[in-house]
Each structure stands twice: as structure tokens, then as C-alpha cells.
Amino acid sequence: MERHTEAGSEPALGDQRVLIDNPADVLVIAAYFLLVLGVGLWSMCRTNRGTVGGYFLAGRSMIWDWSLEGQILGRMERHTEAGSEPALGDQRVLIDNPADVLVIAAYFLLVLGVGLWSMCRTNRGTVGGYFLAGRSMIWWPGGASLIGIGHFVGLAGTGAASGLAVAGFEWNALFVVLLLGWLFAPVYLTAGVITMPQYLRKRFGGRRIRLYLSVLSLFLYIFTKISVDMFSGAVFIQQALGWNIYASVIALLGITMVYTVTGGLAALMYTDTVQTFVILGGALILMGYAFHEVGGYSGLFDKYLGAVASLTVSEDPAVGNISRSCYRPRPDSYHLLRDPVTGDLPWPALLVGLTIVSGWYWCSDQVIVQRCLAGKNLTHIKAGCILCGYLKLMPMFLMVMPGMISRILYPDEVACVVPEVCKRVCGTEVGCSNIAYPRLVVKLMPNGLRGLMLAVMLAALMSSLASIFNSSSTLFTMDIYTCLRPRAGDGELLLVGRLWVVFIVAVSVAWLPVVQAAQGGQLFDYIQSVSSYLAPPVSAVFVLAVFVPRVNEKGAFWGLIGGLLMGLARLIPEFSFGTGSCVRPSACPALLCQVHYLYFAIVLFVCSALLTLAVSLCTAPIPRKHLHRLVFSLRHSEEEREDLDGAELEEPTSSPVQNGRPEQAVQMEEPWTPAPAPGPFRQCLLWLCGMSRGQAGSPPPPTEEEVAVTTGRLEDISEDPTWARVVNLNALLMMTVATFLWGFYA
């Protein structure tokens, strides 16, 4: 365990000394969070947050390079083994050379200059000024937030444990995100919706499907996504800093809540874009250090299969000698496509089952689609999807392979297998592969850059949580609260949305003990399978809703309910028995738990789709007059659409879009008179909430420009022929590159 470290500098396993304790790293961390907060405040000042559209959809004024950030927030919540109490020590390194100081100073001057330049050149008071700021941005900042904290911990950890196959999750998403841009987004735009449950409400009528999907999404957000992001961040924090898990995560949640509550979607997009630059740069630098340390690309493939822990005998008589298969890398570690029966990721499940689950996440999940709907027009959305796909090519080389290198460099820690040793290394008995990427950061990165990388990781955690907070706020406000208060105004909806974020933070903190008490990686093993047990019915209903006009409300509802019951029949036994580990297998009966979760997703999707179609064919169809611009085949229809249940009274009364048609926009003939100036404290409070224009809770009527943005553009999915060809050719090029990589590593 002394390899690749200075003699005598390696502390004993379980040493809990603080790993980052020099001024450079601390300054970088503090300054980076100030930068994130500054960008959030800047976006608050330049965007109109006093309307529902402005807060939840950033006024639908995002150009493609900004709007993509949420699409690429697909956090790799699958295939991660995490420990609940990492306690690994590391060597102390102090700043003692001018190079680190110069790098840190130059970084801060750069980001400060970019921020001031953006503020000075942008007219922040109008939508037109906002568009100008967007058009002044070059294309490559557009993939903001591809790499979140879950990516680093999850992909690298699974790469360390089982090799290259986990990269298939990212390369599969590359194709699915194109389906969003070319097939699903045009329908969502012409439907004129803000949330995915709202689309199903327009498509099928009634309220039960919309409420079911809203509640299910909120459940998944609170108990899977938020938990994964918090726990991934806690792993990195404890490995690098030695902070108390509760204090660090609560502090991060508090900061995240501030700019989510005050800034809305626009603040998230701007802060995420700033983080992307540093995330990619830091990951590239660390990748270079890692490959240099292991002897290059060939060194990785020569040494990985021999990276085993030195101790493979347990002190526990019940464990004793550990099976060779538990501590040696898999023989198929260098392959993406693995045996359909014995593989840990069978190739049919990876190609078919994962596509089903990815279809739910990328084409119908609120976190992703909400950013898509904020795009300037359909061409910008498609361009954003293409850039998302190109960036999805990178995790194999930025995260998976560095994770494998970490196992080579630190096998006794990353590849530990004896439960007692793993407990001392990272606080869990089932394995420590989750520390692979944090271990590289604290061991290989030099002073200054190490602190910068840590700041980026924590900022990525904040970004992920903020996006989930904002999307869950949108779901609750627009899909649940409006059913309780159909005639609630913008001010009331905005207040409820912000209070919901506060509630989500409280629930997240309350969930921390459950996350920490779970047996190591078993929580993440459970989380990665939850989407396979609950999402396929939702994916089936969305696919049928968009592409099969014959499907009706009864069929969709019973398809969802039937799929839910099947999913729970698999989920509850895994909850009860646990997932186990190689050393201590689960006691769950093989009939219930041994079928691979992605195989189960295929069966669940097919059964849900067949049930939906069967019930729909046995009941009355939805008349065509209710389907204009709600299905793919009628997306260009010019006929007036009649809502299934008449006027949608549960929608906010101030919404500028009714029935998806711009001519139904709210009337603005009555002059608006501003209220008397409020006191200083109230004025400050209103500004923080984005309601400083006019009366509290009653923003002024939208300008003609704002109406054009939030209404007419929803109907217009036409594209410039030249740019349409450009994005189509780029999509073909990207798919060609991805297909080659799949074949090369298959």
C-alpha cells in the first residue's frame, strides 16, 4: 500500500486526518462558491422571475447552448458502490511554490473578468437583451453540466470494479437524446406545456394520470435522485476533506436552496454553464496525470487484470478464504457487450432494457425536458441534443478509465475485498470502489488544482440538487397545487414553488440518516434498479401517447397501474432481503431477485404497453379534434384543438398560453397601474423573489415581446432549411462515431 507515495507518508488505514489543509486549496474552494453565488445573483437580475413562465421555464428564452445543461444532467445513478462512512487518511501537502499561487490568481482573474464582461455587455432588463446575450455566446459552452458529482463517483467506481461496460450507459444515452430532439420535443412544443404530467393531461384528459405521474416523479426525486447526489457528494467530501457528513451536506443544501429559491431555472442554467468549463478542464488534467502514472493507454490494459488486493483472507470464520471471483477483475472487463446469461451487464439488457429506461429519463423526465422546453426554437434544441451527444462520448475516457487506473495504483484500498479491511478504509464492508475517483484527486493532483477540483465536485453536487429542486417545485406547483387551487395567481404559485423547495431540503436532510445507515453500496444497488422497476410503464405510456393516436385515457391509466403493481412485486422483495455482495450474497429467492433488472425492465415495458393497447382498443377512441398538435403525426396541424374537458381551469389564470394557441393568450387591453412603492425591507424581499415589478404577487402584464416568446414560439416548429441540414448531418456524424466506438470496445 506504499506504492506511488513518498516513503513514510502513507498513513495507516482508517486515519481520519483532514486531507486538504493548505491555504491554496481552501482559497480555491471558497472563491469558487462565491463565483457560483455571484453568477446566480447575476442571472436573477437579468431575467424576469415574476411570472410562472419566467421562473419555471426561464421565460422560454434560452438559446440552445444554455438550455442543454439540464439535458446532460443525466446523473449516473446506476452501478455505484458507495460507503456510508469513508475515513481514509492522506498525506498533507502545503503550498510552498509560486506556481500554485499564480495558477489560482490567474483563475480568479479570468472568471472575474468573464463575469464583469458579461454583465457590462448585456442589457438585462428586456427579453431582447437576453437574446443578444445568448447570441453572443460561442457554441462550445453549450454542454453545461454534463459531468455531475454522481458521474465522477459512480462511473469511476464501477469502472474500477468491473471494467469498461458501464460506459455503455452514457453511449446508449447518446442515441436516446436524439429521439428527444427529433421526435418528442416537437410534440411538447406544439402542445404548449410546461411539465410532463401537464402534457398527459392535455393528451388524455382527466386528472388521475397527471396526478399519478406527478406523485411518482416526486417520489423518485426525493428518495433516489436527491439521495444519490447527496451521498455521492458526501463520499467525495469525506475522502478529500474529512468534514462531518451532516454539516457538509446541510451547508451545501442551504447554499443550493438560496439560488434555487431566488433565481429559478435561469440561475441554474447560468451557474451550471460556469461550472462546466472547470469540470471538463479538471477532469482532462486528472486524466493526463492518471495515464502518465500508469504508463499510458497500453499500461492500463496491461495492468488492470492484475490489480488485486494483497489480503484475501477474512478474520471472520464465517467468511474465511474469499472466492477468487470476488477479488479479481472480471475476465470480460475490456468488453462493452458481455454474456447474455453470466455477464454483470448482459448485452441484450444493455442494448434493449437500458434504452427503455433511458427513454424515460431523457424523453419524459421533468428534469431533462424542462430544459429542452426552454430552448429558443426547435433548431436550437436539436443542436443542444447533438452537443449533448458529443459530450456523452467523453465519460469513458474522463471517468471510467481513470477509475480503472485508480484500482491499479491503489489496489489494497480501491479493490479491497476483506470486510474488516474495507470497513477501515472507507467505512463499509461491501467494498471501496466508490473512492476510486476521489483517491486519484487527493493523490495525483498538485496543490491548487486539487482544491479547484474539489470545489468543482461540490459545485456539481449543488448543480444537480438545484436542478432537481427546481423541477420538483415545478411539478408540485403546476400539477398538484393547481388542482387544489385552480384559480391561483402567479404570485401565489411562485410563493408555493419556493416553499416547496424549502420542504424538499428539509426532507432531504431527514433522509440523510437512512442514506448513511444503508449497508454501503447496497443503497446504490437498490437505487439503480428502482428506475427499472418503476419507469418502464411511464416510458411505454409516453411512447404510445406521442405516436399512437388510438390510445386513450383508460388504456394509459390501467397500463400505468398494472406496470406499477408488477414493479412493486420485484421492488418489495429486494427492499426486504437486500442486494448483498459477492462475499455475503443476498438471501432473496432467485425466482424474485436473480433476473437482471434490465431484463425485468424489458418485460415490464412490453406488458405495460400491451395492457395499454388492449384497454384502449376495447374502449372508445379520442376524437381527432382533441389531438391536434398533441401527437407526432398531427404536430403540424393548423386546426383548432378542443380540450377534452373544456377549459383547463386548473391551469394558472395568468398563463399566456391557453389550449396551445397564441390567439388564446391573455388579454392586455386594460392598462396596468403600478402599486405604491413598498418599504425598503419589502422591496428587497420582492426583488429576491423576482416580483419587484408592480404589486406583490401581481407582476405587470407581459410585453408584446414576452408574449411572442411565450406563446407564438410554442406553435412554431419550423426550421431554417440550411441549419436543419447542418444539425441533421451532425446527428448522422455523431451516430457514426458512436457506432464505431461501440464496435471497437464491444
Secondary structure as GFF3:
##gff-version 3
##sequence-region A 1 746
A	DSSP	alpha_helix	23	46	.	.	.	ID=ss1
A	DSSP	alpha_helix	52	57	.	.	.	ID=ss2
A	DSSP	three_ten_helix	58	60	.	.	.	ID=ss3
A	DSSP	alpha_helix	64	71	.	.	.	ID=ss4
A	DSSP	alpha_helix	98	121	.	.	.	ID=ss5
A	DSSP	alpha_helix	127	135	.	.	.	ID=ss6
A	DSSP	three_ten_helix	140	143	.	.	.	ID=ss7
A	DSSP	alpha_helix	149	162	.	.	.	ID=ss8
A	DSSP	three_ten_helix	164	166	.	.	.	ID=ss9
A	DSSP	alpha_helix	167	179	.	.	.	ID=ss10
A	DSSP	pi_helix	180	184	.	.	.	ID=ss11
A	DSSP	alpha_helix	185	191	.	.	.	ID=ss12
A	DSSP	alpha_helix	196	204	.	.	.	ID=ss13
A	DSSP	alpha_helix	208	220	.	.	.	ID=ss14
A	DSSP	pi_helix	221	225	.	.	.	ID=ss15
A	DSSP	alpha_helix	226	240	.	.	.	ID=ss16
A	DSSP	alpha_helix	245	294	.	.	.	ID=ss17
A	DSSP	alpha_helix	296	303	.	.	.	ID=ss18
A	DSSP	three_ten_helix	304	306	.	.	.	ID=ss19
A	DSSP	alpha_helix	324	327	.	.	.	ID=ss20
A	DSSP	alpha_helix	347	348	.	.	.	ID=ss21
A	DSSP	pi_helix	349	353	.	.	.	ID=ss22
A	DSSP	alpha_helix	354	363	.	.	.	ID=ss23
A	DSSP	alpha_helix	366	373	.	.	.	ID=ss24
A	DSSP	alpha_helix	378	392	.	.	.	ID=ss25
A	DSSP	alpha_helix	395	395	.	.	.	ID=ss26
A	DSSP	pi_helix	396	400	.	.	.	ID=ss27
A	DSSP	alpha_helix	401	409	.	.	.	ID=ss28
A	DSSP	alpha_helix	411	414	.	.	.	ID=ss29
A	DSSP	alpha_helix	419	426	.	.	.	ID=ss30
A	DSSP	three_ten_helix	433	435	.	.	.	ID=ss31
A	DSSP	alpha_helix	436	444	.	.	.	ID=ss32
A	DSSP	alpha_helix	449	475	.	.	.	ID=ss33
A	DSSP	pi_helix	476	481	.	.	.	ID=ss34
A	DSSP	alpha_helix	482	484	.	.	.	ID=ss35
A	DSSP	alpha_helix	490	517	.	.	.	ID=ss36
A	DSSP	alpha_helix	522	547	.	.	.	ID=ss37
A	DSSP	alpha_helix	553	577	.	.	.	ID=ss38
A	DSSP	alpha_helix	590	593	.	.	.	ID=ss39
A	DSSP	alpha_helix	597	617	.	.	.	ID=ss40
A	DSSP	three_ten_helix	624	626	.	.	.	ID=ss41
A	DSSP	three_ten_helix	632	634	.	.	.	ID=ss42
A	DSSP	three_ten_helix	662	664	.	.	.	ID=ss43
A	DSSP	alpha_helix	680	688	.	.	.	ID=ss44
A	DSSP	alpha_helix	704	707	.	.	.	ID=ss45
A	DSSP	pi_helix	708	712	.	.	.	ID=ss46
A	DSSP	alpha_helix	713	715	.	.	.	ID=ss47
A	DSSP	alpha_helix	721	745	.	.	.	ID=ss48
###
